[in-house]
Amino acid sequence: MRKAFGVAAVLIGLSAAVNAAPLSNSQKDATVISVDRGAKKFTAQAGTASSTYNTTDGTVFRVGTTPTSWTAVKAAAKVSIIYHLDGNSLVADEVVIGD
C-alpha cells in the first residue's frame, strides 16, 4: 500500500510539473508601430494583424547580434520577436532589431 501511495505521489508531482511548464516560445517578424515606454510594451504589425507585447526585466534586446536595451525599440523598426503567452498577454522574451 505504501509503495502504491509513493508511486501515485511521484506521478502527481510529475504531472503538476508538466502542467506548470510555460508554453513553448513562438517567433514573429514584424514592424513596430507604437511604443509605450511607461508601460514597457510595444505594438508590432505583421501583415495586416497587430499585436501588443509586454516586456520584462528579463527581456533581451539586440540590434543584429549586438546587445542593446529597451530604448532601442522605436516605431518603424523591423523586429524579430521571440515571445510566450502569459494568460492572454504576449510577453517578449527576446527582441532582435534589424540593423
N, C-alpha and C positions, 0 to 999 in steps of 0.2 A: 504494500500500500504506500509506504513512504517513497519507494522508488518511483512509482507511478505519479505520485504527487510532485516529486522533484523534476521528472521529465516534463510534466504539464507546466510547471513554473518556468522552466527554461524555454519551452515553446511559446508561452505567453510573453515572456521577456523579449524573445527574438521578434515576435510579431509586432510588439509595441515599437521596437527599434526600427523596423522596416516602415511602419506606418508614420513614424515621426520624421523620417528622412525627407529632406526637401525635394521638390520636383526637380527633374533634371533641367539644366540650363538650356536656353534657346538663344539663337543669334538672329539679328536683323540688321540689314544695311538700310540706312535712312538719311534724311536731311533734317537737321534741327530747324524747327520753325518758331520756337519760343523757349526762353529760359526764365525760370523763376528762382532767382538767387536766394531769396528769403526762405522759401520752402524747400530748397535744394532739389528741384525737379526740373525736367525739361520735356518738351513735346517734340516728337520727331515724326516725319511723314515718310512712309514707304508706299510708293504708288499713290493710290487715292485714299488710303487709310492713315490716320494719325493716331499715335499712342503717347501717353504721358508716362515717363519713367521717373521713379524716385531714386535718389542717390543716398548713400550712407557713408559713414566714415571709412567703411571698408571698400568702397567702390574704387577701382583702379582706373586712372585716366592716362592715356598715352597719345602722343602725336607720332604716328608710324610706330617705331619701336622705342621712342624716347619717352620716359615717364614725364608726366605733367600733372596739372591739378584741375580742379573743378572750374577754375576761372577760364580755362582754355575752351570750354564748351560755349559756343556762340551761335546765334541764329545764322542760318545758311550754311553751316558747316556740314560736310558729309561725314557720317559716323557709322561705325560698326558697333553694335551694342550686344553684349552677352548679358542676359537677364534671366531672372526667375520670377515666379509668381509668389506673392505673399498675400494669401487670401485673394482678393480681386485686384490687388495692386501689382504693377510691374516694377521690379526693383533691379536697377542696373548693377551688375557685378563688375563689368569692365566696359569702358567706352574708348574706342580707338578712333581718333580724329584723323581724317585724311590730311596728308601734308601736301 
